[in-house]
């Protein structure tokens, strides 16, 4: 099936093929991705959409000397396969396997590590300037999607690159979708460009003329450039957005016509300065079901590679996912409180805000891939008396930390931050784990920092957060995955802010947990109780404010305290407990379990919790060890 692909171990092998053979190679590479990802889940549709572009880039450019920077990395599977990782591709996103994203330590062809969107242009500009400083002749290409182009960082990079006049090529991979359909004015602008029949017909005819004129000499080339710019501005009725930022704009072109792509990229090599090539592609190209349902097949899980049928467990017998609990609960609360609005940066399906969007589209906002804007947009609404529930994945909230501090916490505004995917997220790996938020949120004045142990607590924390008595910044973080309770839609109950709940009683050892790891601790405590070892267990619920009454009781009556969290040990919940102990002059042995001070790679959540030592067995072993150290 892979007669050509099996001969490719590096781009040097690729360059031995005739251009016509690349059409066959495109089919083989696409089928290889389908075959592997159908039984080893990963990001699917995006990589299918850039197969021809990936092959063309490595065929035309001298990689890894020339740098290709992939934005986000969802679309880089073909790149990995063509650059020496075909035989290991079955380990993609697995524990101790290759990363699902470009990673510098993994290959010299991965020129820049990515996982969050919109970094490619800034990184490419930095590389181009570094090459110039060192006197190195290398070309730098940034490949960015139209969804990622909506982020402020992308425009900051464009703005700087246009002034610097650096020799970089930005390839805009335009498929009109990120994970969910794109939103915003840029989407409409690109749609105008790509659907203008007048422009596209005239452009094809004029480019042939311009090509002939440019061969007549330097003066003719200048004339051709001016004529080209004038044509674009006239046909599009307004100045081209990218050329207004000093980028030469080319396109739109068919991103699936590999022979045309190669000719255009060869032309790009001869044109100095910042350039933008606008490619139109189809996400999921070559797999009909992925072309039709692009959101579902962004990262579909297991599926039948022939029929496209998704392999799903029987969800009717399982508790709901935490994200769905959020989605149903915010809608329920919004029906009761007309001040509540929902905000998400381009993740309505991922965080389940789409449930509210269907019933209340005027009160639920997808603001595009723009976390900073999402936070300050929420602050603006809060300043006018609304109660925004700003739902951002924990890992992406890192991008908006200044706005959380300056625009929300400093002004003590009533914004409820719902941080999805808190803790170890699994096979997305180091770029997506959400283990910093407990540390970075708890240091902020005015900020309530909470984490539910289960989905019932999540509902009650959301209810508590929207009450007027709790007006101010309120953070709720919860994990990726399913909950524990089939019967989770209980009547709302207000939870006193800063108050813990006691789950088990003991004498010598106490375990204090925050969030979902409390369930693993509860199982470990129950197992020890069967061995006649009684452990005190508190579900703390809040990192800020801490339940100091409970902490005084714990430190006065126990000889050893164990804290458990699925966040960084440095500066996290356990650190807060140690600070309390020091401030109040207690002298008790404390053992902290959580994420150690290194970046955890990909794997299942079970594998990663075991690595960090706070799975049920790890907590059980620690509790028993600490208990046995205490002398009777």
C-alpha positions as CSV (number, residue, x, y, z in Angstrom):
1,X,0.0,0.0,0.0
2,X,2.9,2.4,0.7
3,X,5.3,1.6,-2.1
4,X,6.6,5.2,-2.3
5,X,6.1,6.2,1.4
6,X,8.2,3.2,2.6
7,X,11.2,4.6,0.7
8,X,11.0,7.9,2.5
9,X,13.1,8.2,5.6
10,X,14.0,11.9,5.2
11,X,13.3,14.8,2.9
12,X,16.5,13.9,1.0
13,X,14.7,10.7,-0.1
14,X,11.6,12.8,-1.0
15,X,13.7,15.0,-3.3
16,X,14.6,11.9,-5.4
17,X,11.0,11.5,-6.6
18,X,9.7,13.1,-9.8
19,X,7.0,15.8,-9.3
20,X,4.4,13.5,-10.8
21,X,5.2,10.8,-8.2
22,X,4.3,13.2,-5.4
23,X,0.6,12.9,-6.3
24,X,0.8,9.1,-5.6
25,X,2.8,9.8,-2.4
26,X,0.1,12.2,-1.2
27,X,-2.5,9.4,-1.5
28,X,-0.2,7.0,0.4
29,X,0.7,9.5,3.2
30,X,-3.0,10.4,3.6
31,X,-3.9,6.7,3.8
32,X,-1.1,6.0,6.3
33,X,-2.4,8.7,8.6
34,X,-5.9,7.3,8.4
35,X,-4.7,3.7,9.1
36,X,-2.7,4.6,12.1
37,X,-4.8,7.3,13.7
38,X,-8.0,5.2,13.4
39,X,-6.6,2.7,15.9
40,X,-4.2,5.0,17.8
41,X,-6.3,8.2,18.5
42,X,-4.9,11.6,17.8
43,X,-5.5,14.8,15.9
44,X,-6.8,13.7,12.6
45,X,-8.5,16.2,10.3
46,X,-5.9,18.9,10.4
47,X,-3.1,16.6,9.2
48,X,-5.2,15.2,6.4
49,X,-5.8,18.7,5.2
50,X,-2.1,19.7,4.7
51,X,-0.7,16.5,3.2
52,X,0.1,18.1,-0.2
53,X,1.4,21.3,1.5
54,X,3.7,19.2,3.8
55,X,5.2,17.2,1.0
56,X,5.6,20.4,-1.2
57,X,7.4,22.2,1.6
58,X,9.9,19.4,2.3
59,X,10.3,18.9,-1.5
60,X,11.1,22.6,-2.3
61,X,13.0,23.7,0.8
62,X,16.3,22.4,2.3
63,X,15.0,21.2,5.6
64,X,16.2,21.1,8.4
65,X,18.6,23.9,7.3
66,X,15.6,25.9,6.2
67,X,13.2,26.2,9.1
68,X,9.5,25.2,9.0
69,X,7.5,26.3,12.0
70,X,4.2,24.6,12.4
71,X,1.6,26.6,14.3
72,X,-0.2,24.6,17.1
73,X,1.1,21.3,15.6
74,X,-2.3,19.6,15.1
75,X,-1.4,19.4,11.4
76,X,2.2,18.1,11.7
77,X,1.6,14.3,11.5
78,X,2.6,14.2,7.8
79,X,5.7,16.2,8.7
80,X,6.7,13.7,11.4
81,X,6.2,10.8,9.1
82,X,8.3,12.2,6.3
83,X,11.2,13.2,8.7
84,X,12.2,9.8,10.0
85,X,9.4,8.9,12.4
86,X,7.3,6.7,10.2
87,X,8.2,3.5,11.9
88,X,7.6,5.0,15.4
89,X,4.4,6.8,14.4
90,X,2.3,4.0,16.1
91,X,3.7,5.3,19.4
92,X,2.3,8.8,18.8
93,X,0.9,10.3,22.0
94,X,1.6,7.1,23.9
95,X,3.5,6.9,27.2
96,X,7.3,7.0,26.4
97,X,6.4,7.3,22.7
98,X,6.7,10.3,20.3
99,X,4.9,13.5,21.0
100,X,1.7,14.5,19.3
101,X,3.2,17.9,18.6
102,X,6.5,19.1,17.1
103,X,9.2,18.9,19.7
104,X,12.8,20.2,19.4
105,X,14.3,17.3,21.5
106,X,12.6,14.8,19.3
107,X,13.9,15.8,15.9
108,X,16.2,18.3,14.2
109,X,13.3,18.8,11.7
110,X,11.1,20.2,14.6
111,X,12.6,23.6,14.5
112,X,10.3,25.0,17.3
113,X,8.2,23.2,19.9
114,X,4.5,24.0,19.8
115,X,1.2,23.0,21.3
116,X,-0.6,26.4,21.9
117,X,-1.7,28.4,18.9
118,X,-0.5,31.5,17.1
119,X,3.2,31.4,18.0
120,X,4.6,30.5,14.6
121,X,5.0,34.0,13.0
122,X,6.8,35.5,16.0
123,X,9.1,32.4,16.3
124,X,9.8,32.4,12.6
125,X,10.7,36.1,12.7
126,X,13.1,35.5,15.5
127,X,14.7,32.7,13.6
128,X,15.1,34.9,10.5
129,X,16.6,37.7,12.4
130,X,19.0,35.3,14.2
131,X,20.1,33.9,10.8
132,X,20.8,37.4,9.5
133,X,22.8,38.3,12.6
134,X,24.9,35.2,12.2
135,X,25.3,35.6,8.5
136,X,23.5,32.4,7.7
137,X,21.5,32.0,4.5
138,X,18.4,30.1,5.4
139,X,14.8,30.4,4.6
140,X,12.1,30.4,7.4
141,X,8.5,29.4,6.8
142,X,5.6,29.7,9.3
143,X,2.5,27.6,8.6
144,X,-0.5,29.0,10.4
145,X,-4.2,28.3,10.2
146,X,-6.9,30.9,9.8
147,X,-8.2,30.0,13.3
148,X,-4.8,30.6,14.9
149,X,-4.5,33.9,12.9
150,X,-7.3,35.3,15.1
151,X,-5.0,35.5,18.1
152,X,-3.4,38.8,19.0
153,X,0.1,37.2,19.1
154,X,-0.2,36.4,15.4
155,X,-0.9,40.0,14.5
156,X,1.9,41.2,16.8
157,X,4.2,39.0,14.8
158,X,2.9,40.2,11.5
159,X,3.2,43.8,12.6
160,X,6.8,43.4,13.6
161,X,7.8,41.3,10.6
162,X,6.4,43.8,8.2
163,X,8.5,46.6,9.7
164,X,11.6,44.5,9.9
165,X,11.3,43.4,6.3
166,X,12.7,40.0,7.2
167,X,12.9,37.3,4.6
168,X,10.1,35.0,5.9
169,X,7.2,33.3,4.3
170,X,3.9,32.9,6.2
171,X,1.7,30.3,4.7
172,X,-1.9,30.9,5.7
173,X,-3.7,27.5,5.7
174,X,-7.3,28.6,5.3
175,X,-9.9,25.9,5.9
176,X,-12.5,28.1,7.6
177,X,-12.3,26.1,10.8
178,X,-10.1,25.6,13.9
179,X,-11.7,22.9,16.2
180,X,-15.1,24.6,16.0
181,X,-16.1,26.9,13.1
182,X,-14.1,30.1,13.1
183,X,-15.8,33.3,14.2
184,X,-15.0,37.0,13.8
185,X,-14.3,39.7,11.2
186,X,-11.1,38.0,9.9
187,X,-13.1,35.0,9.0
188,X,-15.5,37.2,6.9
189,X,-12.5,39.0,5.3
190,X,-10.9,35.7,4.2
191,X,-14.2,34.5,3.0
192,X,-14.6,37.6,0.8
193,X,-11.1,37.0,-0.6
194,X,-11.6,33.3,-1.4
195,X,-15.1,33.6,-2.8
196,X,-14.6,36.7,-5.0
197,X,-15.1,35.2,-8.5
198,X,-14.2,38.4,-10.1
199,X,-10.9,38.7,-8.2
200,X,-9.9,35.0,-8.6
201,X,-10.7,34.9,-12.4
202,X,-8.9,38.2,-13.1
203,X,-6.0,37.2,-10.8
204,X,-5.2,34.0,-12.8
205,X,-5.2,35.9,-16.1
206,X,-3.1,38.8,-14.8
207,X,-0.5,36.7,-13.0
208,X,0.5,35.2,-16.4
209,X,1.0,38.7,-17.8
210,X,2.9,39.9,-14.7
211,X,5.2,36.9,-15.1
212,X,6.1,37.9,-18.6
213,X,6.6,41.5,-17.7
214,X,8.9,40.7,-14.8
215,X,11.4,39.0,-17.1
216,X,12.1,42.2,-19.0
217,X,14.3,43.7,-16.2
218,X,14.4,45.5,-12.9
219,X,12.2,48.5,-14.0
220,X,9.6,46.1,-15.4
221,X,9.6,44.1,-12.2
222,X,8.9,47.3,-10.2
223,X,6.0,48.2,-12.6
224,X,4.7,44.6,-12.3
225,X,4.7,44.8,-8.5
226,X,2.8,48.1,-8.5
227,X,0.3,46.8,-11.1
228,X,-0.3,43.7,-9.0
229,X,-1.0,45.7,-5.9
230,X,-3.3,48.0,-7.7
231,X,-5.3,45.1,-9.1
232,X,-5.7,43.5,-5.7
233,X,-6.9,46.7,-4.1
234,X,-9.3,47.5,-6.9
235,X,-10.9,44.1,-7.2
236,X,-11.2,43.6,-3.4
237,X,-12.6,47.1,-3.0
238,X,-10.2,47.9,-0.1
239,X,-6.6,47.5,0.7
240,X,-5.4,44.0,1.3
241,X,-5.1,43.4,5.0
242,X,-1.7,41.7,4.8
243,X,-0.2,44.1,2.3
244,X,-1.2,46.9,4.6
245,X,1.2,45.3,7.0
246,X,4.0,45.3,4.4
247,X,3.6,41.6,3.5
248,X,3.6,40.6,-0.2
249,X,0.3,38.7,-0.6
250,X,-0.1,35.8,-2.9
251,X,-3.2,33.7,-3.4
252,X,-5.6,32.3,-2.7
253,X,-4.4,29.1,-4.3
254,X,-5.5,25.5,-4.1
255,X,-3.6,23.8,-1.3
256,X,-4.3,20.4,-2.6
257,X,-2.8,20.9,-6.1
258,X,0.7,19.7,-5.2
259,X,2.3,20.4,-8.6
260,X,1.0,24.0,-8.5
261,X,2.1,24.3,-4.9
262,X,5.6,23.3,-5.8
263,X,5.8,25.9,-8.6
264,X,4.5,28.7,-6.3
265,X,6.9,27.8,-3.5
266,X,9.8,27.8,-5.9
267,X,8.7,31.3,-6.9
268,X,8.5,32.3,-3.2
269,X,12.2,31.4,-2.8
270,X,13.2,34.1,-5.3
271,X,11.1,36.9,-3.7
272,X,12.8,38.8,-0.9
273,X,11.2,40.2,2.2
274,X,8.0,39.2,4.1
275,X,5.5,37.2,2.1
276,X,2.2,35.6,2.8
277,X,0.9,32.7,0.7
278,X,-2.9,32.1,1.1
279,X,-3.7,28.4,0.6
280,X,-7.2,27.1,0.6
281,X,-7.5,23.5,2.0
282,X,-10.2,21.2,3.3
283,X,-9.8,19.9,6.9
284,X,-10.2,16.1,6.8
285,X,-9.3,16.0,3.1
286,X,-9.6,12.4,1.7
287,X,-11.7,10.9,4.4
288,X,-15.4,11.8,3.6
289,X,-16.7,11.6,7.1
290,X,-13.9,13.9,8.3
291,X,-14.7,16.4,5.6
292,X,-18.4,16.5,6.5
293,X,-18.0,16.5,10.3
294,X,-14.8,18.5,10.8
295,X,-15.3,19.3,14.5
296,X,-16.0,15.7,15.5
297,X,-13.0,14.4,13.4
298,X,-10.6,17.0,14.8
299,X,-9.5,14.4,17.4
300,X,-12.2,11.6,17.0
301,X,-10.7,8.8,19.2
302,X,-11.0,5.3,17.8
303,X,-12.9,5.0,14.6
304,X,-13.5,2.5,11.7
305,X,-11.2,3.6,8.9
306,X,-13.6,2.3,6.3
307,X,-17.0,3.5,7.5
308,X,-15.8,6.3,9.8
309,X,-18.0,5.0,12.6
310,X,-16.7,6.2,15.9
311,X,-15.9,3.6,18.5
312,X,-17.5,4.8,21.7
313,X,-18.2,3.2,25.0
314,X,-21.8,3.0,26.2
315,X,-22.1,6.5,27.6
316,X,-25.6,5.8,29.0
317,X,-24.1,3.7,31.8
318,X,-21.3,6.2,32.6
319,X,-21.4,9.4,34.6
320,X,-21.1,12.5,32.4
321,X,-17.9,14.2,31.5
322,X,-17.0,17.2,33.7
323,X,-17.2,19.5,30.7
324,X,-20.8,18.4,30.1
325,X,-21.6,19.0,33.7
326,X,-20.4,22.5,33.3
327,X,-22.4,22.9,30.0
328,X,-25.7,21.8,31.5
329,X,-25.2,23.6,34.8
330,X,-24.4,27.0,33.3
331,X,-27.5,26.8,31.2
332,X,-29.6,25.8,34.3
333,X,-28.1,28.7,36.2
334,X,-28.6,31.1,33.3
335,X,-32.3,30.3,33.2
336,X,-32.5,31.4,36.9
337,X,-30.1,34.4,36.7
338,X,-30.4,36.7,33.7
339,X,-27.0,38.3,34.6
340,X,-25.1,35.1,33.7
341,X,-23.3,35.0,30.4
342,X,-20.8,32.4,29.0
343,X,-17.5,33.2,27.3
344,X,-15.0,30.8,25.7
345,X,-12.0,31.4,23.4
346,X,-12.8,29.1,20.4
347,X,-13.7,26.0,22.5
348,X,-17.5,25.8,22.7
349,X,-17.6,22.1,21.9
350,X,-14.5,21.3,24.0
351,X,-15.9,23.0,27.1
352,X,-19.6,22.3,26.3
353,X,-20.6,25.9,26.2
354,X,-22.3,25.0,22.9
355,X,-25.1,23.6,25.1
356,X,-25.9,27.1,26.3
357,X,-25.2,28.6,22.8
358,X,-28.1,26.5,21.3
359,X,-30.7,27.9,23.7
360,X,-29.2,31.3,24.5
361,X,-27.0,32.4,21.6
362,X,-27.2,36.0,22.7
363,X,-25.7,35.2,26.1
364,X,-22.9,32.8,25.1
365,X,-19.9,34.1,23.3
366,X,-17.1,32.4,21.3
367,X,-14.5,35.1,20.9
368,X,-12.0,33.1,18.8
369,X,-8.5,31.9,19.7
370,X,-8.0,35.0,22.0
371,X,-7.6,34.1,25.6
372,X,-6.4,37.6,26.7
373,X,-9.4,39.2,25.0
374,X,-11.7,36.6,26.5
375,X,-10.7,37.6,30.0
376,X,-10.8,41.4,29.5
377,X,-14.1,41.1,27.5
378,X,-15.5,39.2,30.5
379,X,-14.1,42.0,32.8
380,X,-15.8,44.6,30.7
381,X,-19.2,42.8,31.1
382,X,-18.6,42.3,34.8
383,X,-17.9,46.0,35.2
384,X,-21.5,46.6,34.0
385,X,-23.1,44.2,36.4
386,X,-23.1,41.0,34.4
387,X,-21.7,37.7,35.7
388,X,-19.5,36.1,33.1
389,X,-18.5,32.4,33.4
390,X,-15.2,32.6,31.4
391,X,-14.4,29.0,30.5
392,X,-10.8,28.5,29.4
393,X,-8.7,25.3,29.6
394,X,-6.2,25.6,32.4
395,X,-3.2,25.3,30.1
396,X,-4.6,28.2,27.9
397,X,-5.4,30.4,30.9
398,X,-1.6,30.8,31.2
399,X,-1.7,33.0,28.2
400,X,-4.1,35.5,29.8
401,X,-2.5,35.7,33.3
402,X,-1.8,39.5,33.1
403,X,-5.4,40.1,32.2
404,X,-6.6,38.0,35.2
405,X,-4.4,40.1,37.5
406,X,-4.8,43.6,36.0
407,X,-8.3,43.6,34.6
408,X,-10.1,41.2,37.0
409,X,-8.4,40.7,40.3
410,X,-7.1,44.2,40.8
411,X,-10.6,45.6,40.2
412,X,-12.3,42.8,42.2
413,X,-14.7,42.1,39.4
414,X,-17.3,39.3,39.5
415,X,-15.8,37.0,36.9
416,X,-16.1,33.2,37.4
417,X,-13.2,31.4,35.8
418,X,-14.0,27.8,35.0
419,X,-10.7,26.1,34.2
420,X,-11.4,22.9,32.3
421,X,-8.7,20.2,32.0
422,X,-7.1,21.0,35.3
423,X,-4.3,18.6,36.3
424,X,-2.8,15.9,34.1
425,X,-4.8,15.7,30.8
426,X,-3.2,12.6,29.3
427,X,-1.9,12.1,25.8
428,X,-1.8,15.7,24.7
429,X,1.3,15.9,26.9
430,X,3.5,18.6,28.3
431,X,2.0,21.5,26.3
432,X,-1.5,20.8,27.5
433,X,-1.3,19.6,31.1
434,X,-3.1,22.0,33.5
435,X,-1.0,21.8,36.6
436,X,0.1,25.4,37.1
437,X,-3.3,27.1,37.9
438,X,-3.5,26.3,41.6
439,X,-0.1,27.9,42.0
440,X,-0.7,31.0,39.9
441,X,-4.2,31.7,41.0
442,X,-3.7,31.3,44.8
443,X,-1.2,34.2,45.0
444,X,-3.7,36.7,43.7
445,X,-5.5,39.0,46.1
446,X,-9.3,38.9,45.9
447,X,-9.3,35.5,44.0
448,X,-11.2,32.6,45.4
449,X,-9.5,29.4,44.3
450,X,-11.5,26.1,44.4
451,X,-11.6,22.6,43.0
452,X,-14.4,20.1,43.2
453,X,-13.9,16.5,44.1
454,X,-16.8,15.4,41.9
455,X,-19.4,16.7,39.5
456,X,-21.9,17.4,42.3
457,X,-19.4,19.7,43.9
458,X,-18.7,21.3,40.5
459,X,-22.4,22.2,40.2
460,X,-22.5,23.5,43.7
461,X,-19.4,25.6,43.3
462,X,-20.8,27.1,40.1
463,X,-24.0,27.9,42.0
464,X,-22.0,29.4,44.9
465,X,-19.8,31.5,42.6
466,X,-22.7,33.3,41.0
467,X,-24.3,34.5,44.2
468,X,-24.1,38.2,44.8
469,X,-22.6,37.7,48.3
470,X,-19.6,36.2,46.5
471,X,-19.1,39.0,44.0
472,X,-15.5,39.0,43.0
473,X,-13.0,36.8,41.1
474,X,-13.8,33.1,41.6
475,X,-11.8,30.3,40.1
476,X,-13.1,26.7,39.7
477,X,-10.8,24.1,38.2
478,X,-11.9,20.6,37.2
479,X,-10.3,17.7,35.4
480,X,-10.6,16.2,32.0
481,X,-12.7,13.0,31.8
482,X,-15.8,11.5,33.3
483,X,-17.1,12.0,36.8
484,X,-18.3,9.5,39.4
485,X,-22.0,9.9,39.8
486,X,-24.8,8.8,37.5
487,X,-27.2,10.7,39.7
488,X,-25.4,14.1,39.6
489,X,-28.2,16.6,38.9
490,X,-29.0,17.3,42.5
491,X,-30.7,20.5,43.7
492,X,-28.1,23.3,44.1
493,X,-26.5,23.7,47.5
494,X,-24.5,26.8,48.5
495,X,-21.0,25.8,49.7
496,X,-19.5,28.2,52.4
497,X,-16.5,29.8,50.8
498,X,-13.2,28.6,52.4
499,X,-14.8,25.7,54.3
500,X,-13.7,22.0,54.0
501,X,-15.6,18.8,54.6
502,X,-14.6,15.9,56.6
503,X,-14.7,12.5,54.9
504,X,-13.0,10.2,57.4
505,X,-11.7,10.3,61.0
506,X,-8.4,9.0,62.4
507,X,-5.9,9.9,65.0
508,X,-2.3,10.0,63.9
509,X,-2.3,10.7,60.2
510,X,-4.4,13.2,58.2
511,X,-4.6,13.5,54.5
512,X,-5.8,16.8,53.0
513,X,-6.9,16.8,49.3
514,X,-8.0,19.3,46.8
515,X,-10.1,18.5,43.8
516,X,-10.4,15.2,41.9
517,X,-7.4,13.4,43.5
518,X,-9.6,13.3,46.7
519,X,-11.3,10.3,45.2
520,X,-8.1,8.3,44.9
521,X,-7.3,9.3,48.5
522,X,-10.7,8.2,49.7
523,X,-10.2,4.8,48.1
524,X,-6.7,4.5,49.8
525,X,-8.2,5.6,53.2
526,X,-10.9,3.0,52.8
527,X,-8.4,0.3,52.0
528,X,-6.3,1.2,55.1
529,X,-9.4,1.2,57.3
530,X,-10.0,-2.4,56.3
531,X,-6.5,-3.0,57.8
532,X,-7.5,-1.2,61.0
533,X,-5.4,1.8,60.1
534,X,-7.6,4.9,60.5
535,X,-6.8,8.0,58.6
536,X,-8.4,11.5,58.8
537,X,-9.4,12.7,55.4
538,X,-10.5,16.3,54.5
539,X,-11.7,17.4,51.1
540,X,-10.5,21.0,51.4
541,X,-12.5,22.4,48.4
542,X,-10.7,25.7,48.6
543,X,-7.0,26.6,48.2
544,X,-7.8,30.3,48.8
545,X,-9.2,31.0,51.3
546,X,-8.0,28.0,53.3
547,X,-10.1,26.6,56.0
548,X,-7.9,27.7,58.9
549,X,-10.2,26.3,61.5
550,X,-9.8,22.8,60.0
551,X,-6.0,23.3,59.7
552,X,-5.7,24.2,63.3
553,X,-7.6,21.1,64.3
554,X,-5.5,18.9,62.0
555,X,-2.1,20.2,63.2
556,X,-3.1,20.1,66.8
557,X,-4.3,16.5,66.7
558,X,-2.2,14.7,64.2
559,X,1.5,13.8,64.0
560,X,1.7,13.6,60.2
561,X,-0.1,15.4,57.4
562,X,-0.1,14.4,53.8
563,X,-1.4,16.8,51.1
564,X,-2.5,15.6,47.7
565,X,-3.1,17.7,44.5
566,X,-2.9,17.3,40.8
567,X,-0.9,20.5,40.4
568,X,2.7,21.6,40.8
569,X,4.1,20.9,44.2
570,X,6.0,24.2,44.0
571,X,3.7,26.9,45.1
572,X,0.5,24.8,45.1
573,X,-1.9,23.6,47.7
574,X,0.7,21.7,49.7
575,X,2.9,24.8,49.8
576,X,-0.1,26.8,51.1
577,X,-0.5,24.2,53.9
578,X,3.2,24.4,54.8
579,X,3.0,28.2,54.9
580,X,0.1,27.9,57.3
581,X,2.1,25.5,59.5
582,X,5.1,27.9,59.6
583,X,3.0,31.0,60.2
584,X,1.3,29.3,63.2
585,X,4.4,27.7,64.6
586,X,3.3,24.1,64.3
587,X,5.9,21.3,64.1
588,X,4.4,18.4,62.3
589,X,5.8,16.0,59.6
590,X,4.3,17.0,56.2
591,X,4.5,15.0,53.1
592,X,3.3,16.5,49.8
593,X,2.0,14.5,46.8
594,X,1.5,16.2,43.5
595,X,3.3,17.0,40.2
596,X,7.1,17.2,40.7
597,X,9.2,20.0,39.3
598,X,9.6,18.8,35.7
599,X,7.4,18.8,32.6
600,X,5.4,15.6,32.4
601,X,5.2,14.1,28.9
602,X,2.2,12.3,27.3
603,X,0.5,9.1,28.5
604,X,-2.8,8.0,29.9
605,X,-4.0,9.9,33.0
606,X,-3.5,6.6,34.9
607,X,0.1,6.2,33.8
608,X,1.0,9.8,34.6
609,X,-0.6,9.8,38.0
610,X,1.3,6.7,38.8
611,X,4.5,8.4,37.6
612,X,3.8,11.3,39.9
613,X,2.9,9.1,42.8
614,X,-0.7,10.2,43.5
615,X,-2.7,7.4,42.0
616,X,-4.6,5.3,44.6
617,X,-1.7,2.9,45.1
618,X,0.8,5.7,45.5
619,X,-1.4,7.5,48.1
620,X,-2.0,4.2,49.9
621,X,1.7,3.4,50.0
622,X,2.6,6.9,51.3
623,X,-0.2,6.9,54.0
624,X,0.9,3.5,55.2
625,X,4.6,4.4,55.2
626,X,4.0,7.6,57.1
627,X,1.7,5.8,59.6
628,X,4.3,3.1,60.3
629,X,7.0,5.7,61.0
630,X,5.0,7.0,63.9
631,X,6.0,5.4,67.2
632,X,3.1,4.3,69.4
